C-alpha cells in the first residue's frame, strides 16, 4: 500500500502533467492510503478547477462520483486524523529548523503517514518532500523524470 498526498490524488482523477507516472505508481501498489484531510483538499482542488474554467460542473460531479466509487471498491483507505497525529505535528514544529517550509496540511499528511506505519510518502510537492525526513519518511516523486 502506498500513501499519496492530495497532489497525487488529483493527478489520478484529472489529466495533468505527471498523471501517467502517478497512475503507473498506483497500479500494483496493493491499495492507496491518504489522510481523511485529503477528501476536503481534493474537493477544494477540483472546485478551483471549476472556478478557473478547466472543469465544468458536470465534469466536477463525474470526478467526485468516480472517487466515491473507487473508495467503495476499496481502492482508497482514508486514515483518520487523530489527536496523536496533531501532537506529532506539534512536536515536529517545535524542533523544526527555521529553514524548513512546512504548511499545516502537509504536516498532517506527513504525520498521518508516519503514525500509520508508512516509511514512504508519494508526492510532487517539493516542500512536503523536503520535510518528509523530519517525520522519518522517505519522500518519493514519481514525476521527477518529466
SULPECOR-V638862 format. One record per pair of residues at least 6 apart in sequence whose ideal C-beta (glycine too) atoms are under 8 Angstrom apart, sorted by the first residue. I is the first residue (numbers start at 0). J is the second residue. D is the distance in Angstrom with one decimal. If there is no record, write none. Layout:
I J D
I J D
//
This chain:
0 28 6.4
0 29 5.0
0 30 4.5
0 31 6.9
0 32 5.5
0 76 6.9
1 24 6.9
1 25 7.2
1 28 4.4
1 29 7.8
1 30 7.8
1 31 5.8
1 32 7.1
1 119 7.2
1 121 5.6
2 31 7.8
2 32 5.0
2 33 6.4
2 108 7.9
2 111 7.8
2 112 4.4
2 115 7.7
2 117 4.6
2 119 7.0
2 120 5.0
2 121 6.5
3 11 7.6
3 21 7.7
3 25 7.3
3 31 5.5
3 32 7.5
3 33 5.5
3 37 8.0
3 121 5.0
3 122 7.3
4 33 6.7
4 37 7.1
4 105 7.4
4 108 4.8
4 120 6.5
4 121 7.1
4 122 4.1
4 124 6.3
4 127 6.1
5 33 7.1
5 36 7.8
5 37 4.5
5 40 4.0
5 41 5.7
5 44 6.6
5 104 7.8
5 108 7.5
6 122 5.4
6 123 5.6
6 124 5.1
6 127 8.0
7 21 5.2
7 121 5.5
7 122 5.8
7 123 6.9
7 141 7.8
8 33 6.2
8 37 5.7
8 41 5.6
9 15 6.9
9 41 6.5
9 44 5.1
9 45 7.6
10 17 5.7
10 18 4.5
10 21 4.3
10 22 7.8
10 123 7.7
10 142 7.8
11 18 7.1
11 21 6.0
11 22 6.3
11 25 6.1
12 41 7.7
12 45 7.7
12 62 4.9
12 65 6.5
12 66 6.3
13 45 7.7
13 48 6.8
13 53 7.9
13 54 7.6
13 62 7.0
16 142 7.1
16 145 6.2
17 123 6.1
17 141 7.3
17 142 3.2
17 145 5.6
20 141 4.6
20 142 4.8
20 144 7.3
20 145 6.8
21 121 7.8
21 141 5.6
21 142 6.6
23 141 7.2
24 121 6.4
24 141 4.3
25 31 5.9
30 73 7.0
30 74 6.5
30 75 7.8
30 76 6.0
31 74 6.1
31 75 5.7
31 76 6.9
32 75 7.4
32 76 4.2
32 77 7.7
32 78 5.7
32 112 7.9
32 115 7.0
32 117 7.3
33 75 7.0
33 76 7.8
33 77 6.7
33 78 6.8
33 108 7.3
33 111 7.8
34 77 7.5
34 78 5.5
34 80 5.9
34 84 8.0
34 107 5.8
34 108 5.3
34 111 4.0
34 112 7.9
35 77 4.6
35 78 6.4
35 79 5.7
35 80 5.8
36 80 5.8
36 104 6.3
36 107 5.3
36 108 6.9
36 111 7.5
37 77 7.4
37 108 7.5
38 77 6.6
40 104 6.4
41 66 7.0
42 63 7.5
45 54 6.7
45 59 5.6
45 62 5.9
45 63 7.0
46 59 7.2
48 54 4.3
48 59 7.4
49 55 7.1
49 56 6.5
49 59 5.1
54 62 7.4
66 75 7.7
69 75 5.9
70 77 7.2
78 111 5.3
78 115 5.3
80 107 6.1
80 111 6.4
81 114 7.3
83 114 5.8
84 107 6.4
84 110 4.6
84 111 5.4
84 114 5.3
85 107 7.8
85 110 7.8
87 110 4.2
87 113 6.7
87 114 6.1
87 134 7.5
88 103 7.3
88 106 4.5
88 107 6.2
88 110 4.9
91 106 6.6
91 109 7.8
91 110 7.0
91 133 5.6
91 134 6.4
92 101 7.4
92 106 7.0
94 133 7.9
95 101 6.4
95 130 7.8
95 133 6.0
99 129 6.8
99 130 5.6
99 133 6.7
100 126 4.9
100 129 7.5
100 130 7.7
101 126 6.6
101 127 7.9
101 130 4.5
101 133 7.7
102 126 6.8
102 127 8.0
105 124 6.6
105 126 6.3
105 127 4.3
105 130 6.6
106 130 7.3
108 120 6.9
108 122 7.8
108 127 6.7
109 120 6.5
109 127 6.7
109 130 6.2
109 131 6.1
109 133 7.6
109 134 4.2
109 136 6.2
110 134 6.2
112 119 7.9
112 120 4.7
112 134 7.2
112 136 5.9
113 134 4.5
113 135 6.0
113 136 5.8
117 136 6.8
118 135 8.0
118 136 6.7
118 137 6.3
119 136 6.4
119 137 4.7
119 138 7.5
119 139 5.5
120 127 7.3
120 128 7.9
120 131 5.7
120 136 5.0
120 137 7.5
120 138 5.6
120 139 7.2
121 138 8.0
121 139 5.1
121 140 7.6
121 141 6.3
122 128 5.9
122 138 6.5
122 139 7.8
122 140 6.6
123 140 5.0
123 141 7.7
123 142 4.9
123 143 7.7
125 140 8.0
127 138 6.7
128 138 3.4
128 139 7.9
128 140 6.1
129 138 7.4
130 138 8.0
131 137 6.5
131 138 3.6
132 138 7.7
//
